[in-house]
Amino acid sequence: MTETALAIAFMSELLSSDQQLKASVARQLPKGMELSHFSVLNHLYTTGERTPAQLAKSFQLTKGAMTNTVKRLEAAGYISVRPDWDDARRKWVSISPAGRQARDIAINQLEPVFQVVVDELGADKIKATLPVLRAFRAALKS
C-alpha cells in the first residue's frame, strides 16, 4: 500500500467513525439538546469561561454560527453571558449551574455508548491510540 493510499484509508476510517460517533451521541442526548450544545457545554465545563470568538476558534466555526449556539444555550439557561469589564466590545461565556446539570445528565446518558467502545477495544488500546489521534489533529492544524 502506498503512503497516499494509507493516508486515504486512515482518513476514511476517521471520517466514517466520526459520522457513527456523532449519530450515536446525538441519539443519547437529553431531549432538546443538540450535539453542538453538548460540545460547547462540555468545553466550558472543562476549560472555564471563554469569549464567543475563542469558542468559535476552538470549534472551527464562524463567529455567527457560534453566536447562534450561544444564544440558544443562553435561552435554555445553560450558560451565562456577561460583558467584559475591560473591553465593552467583548463578552464572556460561562456554564451555569443548570448547564452543568444538563451536561452531567448527558454524560450519564452517554456512558453506555462509551462503555461499549471500552469493552470492545479495551482500555490499553484506547490509551495507545490517543497519542496518535492527538498527533493527527495537530498535523491537520499546521
C-alpha positions as CSV (number, residue, x, y, z in Angstrom):
1,M,0.0,0.0,0.0
2,T,1.4,3.4,-1.0
3,E,1.7,6.2,1.6
4,T,-1.1,8.1,-0.2
5,A,-3.4,5.1,-0.1
6,L,-2.5,4.5,3.5
7,A,-3.4,8.1,4.4
8,I,-6.6,7.9,2.4
9,A,-7.6,4.7,4.2
10,F,-6.7,6.3,7.6
11,M,-8.8,9.4,6.9
12,S,-11.7,7.4,5.5
13,E,-11.8,5.4,8.8
14,L,-11.7,8.5,10.8
15,L,-14.5,10.2,8.8
16,S,-16.7,7.1,9.0
17,S,-16.0,6.8,12.7
18,D,-16.8,10.5,13.2
19,Q,-20.2,10.0,11.5
20,Q,-21.1,7.0,13.5
21,L,-20.0,8.6,16.8
22,K,-22.0,11.7,16.1
23,A,-25.1,9.7,15.3
24,S,-24.7,7.5,18.4
25,V,-24.1,10.5,20.7
26,A,-27.0,12.6,19.2
27,R,-29.4,9.7,19.9
28,Q,-28.5,9.5,23.6
29,L,-28.6,13.3,24.4
30,P,-31.4,14.6,26.5
31,K,-34.4,15.8,24.6
32,G,-33.8,19.2,23.0
33,M,-30.1,19.1,23.4
34,E,-28.1,19.1,20.2
35,L,-24.6,17.8,19.7
36,S,-23.3,21.3,19.3
37,H,-24.9,22.3,22.6
38,F,-23.4,19.4,24.4
39,S,-20.0,20.1,22.8
40,V,-20.0,23.7,24.0
41,L,-21.2,22.8,27.5
42,N,-18.6,20.2,27.8
43,H,-15.9,22.5,26.6
44,L,-16.9,25.3,29.0
45,Y,-17.1,22.7,31.8
46,T,-13.5,21.6,31.2
47,T,-11.9,24.9,30.2
48,G,-13.9,27.6,32.1
49,E,-15.0,31.0,30.8
50,R,-14.4,31.8,27.2
51,T,-15.3,34.5,24.7
52,P,-17.6,33.7,21.8
53,A,-14.6,34.2,19.5
54,Q,-12.5,31.8,21.4
55,L,-15.3,29.2,21.3
56,A,-15.7,29.7,17.5
57,K,-11.9,29.2,17.1
58,S,-11.9,26.1,19.3
59,F,-14.8,24.5,17.2
60,Q,-13.5,25.9,13.9
61,L,-16.8,27.7,13.3
62,T,-17.7,31.2,12.2
63,K,-18.4,33.8,14.9
64,G,-22.0,33.9,13.6
65,A,-22.5,30.2,13.9
66,M,-21.1,30.2,17.5
67,T,-23.3,33.3,18.3
68,N,-26.3,31.2,17.3
69,T,-25.3,28.3,19.5
70,V,-24.5,30.7,22.4
71,K,-27.9,32.4,22.1
72,R,-29.7,29.0,22.2
73,L,-27.7,27.9,25.2
74,E,-28.4,31.1,27.0
75,A,-32.1,30.9,26.2
76,A,-32.1,27.4,27.7
77,G,-30.4,28.8,30.8
78,Y,-27.3,26.6,30.3
79,I,-24.8,29.4,30.0
80,S,-24.3,32.9,31.3
81,V,-23.1,35.7,29.1
82,R,-21.6,38.8,30.7
83,P,-19.8,41.8,29.3
84,D,-16.1,42.2,29.5
85,W,-15.4,44.9,32.1
86,D,-12.2,45.9,30.3
87,D,-13.5,45.8,26.7
88,A,-17.1,46.7,26.0
89,R,-16.9,45.1,22.6
90,R,-16.3,41.6,24.1
91,K,-18.5,39.2,26.1
92,W,-17.6,36.3,28.3
93,V,-19.5,33.0,28.3
94,S,-19.6,30.6,31.2
95,I,-21.5,27.4,32.0
96,S,-24.4,28.0,34.5
97,P,-25.4,25.6,37.3
98,A,-28.2,24.4,35.0
99,G,-25.7,23.9,32.2
100,R,-23.5,21.8,34.5
101,Q,-26.5,19.7,35.4
102,A,-27.6,19.2,31.8
103,R,-24.0,18.3,30.8
104,D,-23.9,15.8,33.7
105,I,-27.2,14.2,32.6
106,A,-25.9,14.0,29.1
107,I,-22.7,12.3,30.2
108,N,-24.7,9.8,32.3
109,Q,-26.8,9.0,29.2
110,L,-23.7,8.7,27.0
111,E,-21.9,6.4,29.4
112,P,-23.3,3.2,27.9
113,V,-22.2,4.2,24.4
114,F,-18.7,4.9,25.7
115,Q,-18.6,1.7,27.7
116,V,-19.4,-0.4,24.6
117,V,-16.3,1.1,23.0
118,V,-14.1,0.5,26.0
119,D,-15.4,-3.1,26.3
120,E,-14.8,-3.8,22.6
121,L,-11.3,-2.2,22.3
122,G,-10.0,-2.4,25.8
123,A,-8.5,0.5,27.8
124,D,-5.0,-0.3,26.7
125,K,-5.8,0.1,23.0
126,I,-7.6,3.3,23.7
127,K,-4.7,4.7,25.7
128,A,-2.3,3.7,22.9
129,T,-4.4,5.3,20.2
130,L,-4.9,8.7,21.9
131,P,-1.4,10.0,21.2
132,V,-1.8,9.1,17.5
133,L,-5.1,10.8,17.3
134,R,-3.7,13.9,19.1
135,A,-0.7,14.0,16.7
136,F,-3.0,13.6,13.7
137,R,-5.2,16.6,14.9
138,A,-2.0,18.7,15.5
139,A,-0.7,17.8,12.0
140,L,-4.0,19.0,10.5
141,K,-3.7,22.3,12.2
142,S,-0.2,23.0,10.7
